[in-house]
Amino acid sequence: GCGKSTLLRLAAGFEAPSSGKILLDGQDLAGVPPHRRPVNMMFQSYALFPHRDVAGNIAYGLEREGLGRPEVAARVAEMLRLVQLDHLGARRPDQLSGGQRQRVALARALAKRPRVLLLDEPLGALDRALREETQAELRALQRRLGTTFVVVTHDPAEAMVLADRIGVMAAGRLVQVGAAADLYERPATRYVAGLLGDVNLIEGRLGEGGAGRLRGLDTPLGTLRAFDHHGAGDAGSPGLLALRPERLTLATEGLAGTLLDATYLGDRIVCRVGMADGRVLRAATAPGAGPAPGAPVHLAFAPEAASLLPGAPAAPQVPA
């Protein structure tokens, strides 16, 4: 609902922009029909032709271009090897698994050797185990080919696995663009912070000269300002301190609270700690023995582990 698929359709030429330009290496694609653009699109539904076999599906776009039969056959064989389906060329789509149909659609999109490949929720129809396996294959394939992939997904974890750069969209706008680590460690807004994983958001107002505190938090904001990449505002303005649970540790001194519960998740234990003012903070620690629920505890964190954000309301909760 935020415009992800519309953005792909604009790039592919299936929609016309009401304003602005779509540039590829400086060339404006306005007026260039979809079949003349050096881009190709893989649809979420795969859109395979049921009456054609695997080889025929991959060959379709090449045949429409007027390539000779020997060249089409060579390109189809190359694509089948690339997606590891060279033994299934004679099968029809209804004889394939979901993962195999996904590979056929990918091979058909790559057969014309586009400069940019557009993928609209390419793994959405796969179960979890197959999706994770295909993510690694898709990433390896992109690196091998060197073709630019633009992938739309509503799954933040999938975006972090696949992407060199991520663009977070909300209400038709790009909220933040950057590498996965940048968005995770230094989110620009509370919406981005909450989208890319669990986060503690502590609300308050900035003190004079950066030396105030957020709702009694025992860390001077002046120390934290040095790590603020986005500008949290002037003294007295609303502010948010964003802290990932894994950046909070149980310590002998620091923020005082009471351990409410601890949940074992295999590679980590997530502790919920109740503070005196009613806040509940989450800290992720390594598995092992720890205090029992109800015990007094302290939480500590390094100043560089926190991000100061503007204290504006959260962005609309739309898919991104």
Residue pairs with C-beta under 8 A, 6 or more apart in sequence:
1 318
1 319
2 169
2 170
2 171
2 172
2 318
2 319
2 320
3 169
3 171
3 172
3 173
4 120
4 152
4 154
4 169
4 319
4 320
5 120
5 121
5 152
6 15
7 152
7 169
8 41
8 118
8 120
8 150
8 152
9 15
10 16
10 17
10 22
11 22
11 29
11 39
11 116
11 118
11 150
12 34
12 37
12 39
12 40
12 41
12 118
13 29
13 32
13 33
13 34
13 37
13 39
14 34
14 41
16 30
17 30
21 28
21 30
22 28
22 29
22 30
23 29
24 37
24 38
24 39
24 115
24 116
25 115
29 37
35 64
38 114
38 115
38 116
39 114
39 115
39 116
39 117
39 118
40 61
40 109
40 110
40 112
40 114
40 116
40 117
40 118
41 109
41 117
41 118
41 119
41 120
42 105
42 106
42 108
42 109
42 117
42 118
42 119
42 120
42 122
43 105
43 120
44 120
44 121
44 122
44 124
44 125
45 125
46 93
46 101
46 102
46 104
46 105
46 125
47 105
48 57
48 93
48 101
48 104
48 105
48 108
49 56
49 57
49 60
49 93
50 92
50 93
50 94
51 92
52 60
52 92
53 89
53 90
53 91
53 92
54 80
54 85
54 88
54 89
54 90
54 91
54 92
54 93
54 96
54 104
55 76
55 80
55 89
55 90
57 93
57 104
57 108
58 75
58 76
58 79
58 80
58 104
58 107
58 108
58 111
59 72
59 73
59 75
59 76
59 111
60 108
61 108
61 111
61 112
62 71
62 72
62 75
62 76
62 111
62 112
63 72
65 112
67 75
75 111
76 89
76 111
77 86
79 107
79 108
79 110
79 111
80 86
80 88
80 89
80 107
82 107
82 110
82 141
83 103
83 104
83 106
83 107
83 141
84 103
85 100
85 103
85 104
85 107
88 96
88 100
93 101
93 104
96 104
98 125
98 126
98 127
98 130
99 126
99 130
99 133
99 134
102 122
102 123
102 125
102 126
102 134
105 122
106 122
106 138
106 141
109 117
109 119
110 117
110 145
110 147
113 147
114 147
115 147
115 148
116 147
116 148
116 149
116 150
117 147
117 148
117 149
117 150
118 150
118 152
119 149
119 150
119 151
119 152
120 152
121 152
121 153
121 154
122 138
122 151
123 131
123 134
123 135
123 138
123 153
123 158
124 153
124 154
126 134
131 158
135 158
135 161
135 162
136 161
138 149
138 162
139 161
139 162
142 149
149 162
151 159
151 162
151 163
153 159
153 162
154 319
154 320
156 195
156 196
156 197
156 320
159 166
159 180
160 166
160 180
160 184
160 196
163 180
164 179
165 177
165 178
165 179
166 177
166 178
166 179
166 180
166 183
167 174
167 176
167 177
168 174
168 175
168 176
168 177
168 183
168 191
168 192
168 195
168 196
168 320
169 175
169 320
170 191
170 315
170 316
170 318
170 320
171 315
171 316
171 318
175 188
175 189
175 191
175 192
175 315
175 320
176 183
176 187
176 188
176 189
176 192
180 196
183 192
183 196
184 196
184 197
184 244
185 307
186 229
186 230
186 307
187 193
187 196
187 199
187 242
187 307
187 309
188 229
188 230
188 309
189 309
189 310
189 312
189 314
189 315
190 201
190 240
190 242
190 309
190 312
190 314
190 315
191 314
191 315
193 199
193 201
193 242
193 307
193 309
194 201
194 314
195 320
197 244
198 244
198 245
198 282
198 284
199 242
199 243
199 244
199 245
200 241
200 242
200 243
200 244
200 245
200 248
200 281
200 282
201 240
201 241
201 242
202 214
202 215
202 217
202 240
202 241
202 243
202 279
202 281
203 214
203 215
203 238
203 239
203 240
203 311
204 213
204 214
204 215
204 217
204 238
204 239
204 240
204 241
204 311
205 212
205 214
205 236
205 237
205 238
205 239
205 311
206 212
206 214
206 221
206 232
206 233
206 234
206 235
206 236
206 237
206 239
207 213
207 221
207 235
208 235
208 236
209 222
209 235
210 220
210 221
210 222
210 225
210 235
211 220
211 221
211 222
212 220
212 221
212 235
213 219
213 220
213 221
214 221
214 239
214 241
215 277
215 279
216 276
216 277
217 241
217 255
218 254
218 255
219 301
219 303
219 306
221 239
221 308
223 303
224 241
224 303
224 306
224 308
225 232
225 308
226 303
227 303
227 304
227 306
227 307
227 308
228 307
228 308
229 307
230 307
230 308
230 309
230 310
231 310
232 239
232 240
232 308
232 309
232 310
232 311
233 239
233 310
233 311
237 310
237 311
238 310
238 311
238 312
239 308
239 309
239 310
239 311
240 308
240 309
240 310
240 311
241 306
241 307
241 308
241 309
242 306
242 307
242 308
242 309
243 281
243 301
243 305
243 306
243 307
244 305
245 270
245 282
245 283
245 284
246 268
246 283
246 284
247 301
247 302
247 305
247 306
248 281
248 282
248 283
248 284
248 299
248 300
248 301
249 283
249 285
249 299
249 300
249 301
250 271
250 283
250 285
250 290
250 291
250 297
250 298
250 299
251 298
251 299
251 300
252 298
253 298
253 300
254 298
254 299
254 300
254 301
255 273
255 275
255 281
255 298
255 299
255 300
256 275
256 276
256 296
256 297
256 298
257 273
257 274
257 275
257 276
257 281
257 296
257 297
257 298
257 299
258 273
258 274
258 294
258 295
258 296
258 297
259 271
259 272
259 273
259 291
259 292
259 293
259 294
259 295
259 296
259 297
260 271
260 272
260 273
260 274
260 280
260 293
261 271
261 272
261 293
262 269
262 270
262 271
262 272
262 290
262 293
263 269
263 270
263 271
263 272
264 287
266 287
267 287
268 284
268 285
268 286
268 287
269 284
269 285
269 286
269 287
269 288
269 290
270 282
270 283
270 284
271 282
271 283
271 284
271 285
271 290
271 297
272 280
272 281
272 282
273 280
273 281
273 282
273 283
273 297
273 299
274 280
275 281
281 299
283 299
291 297
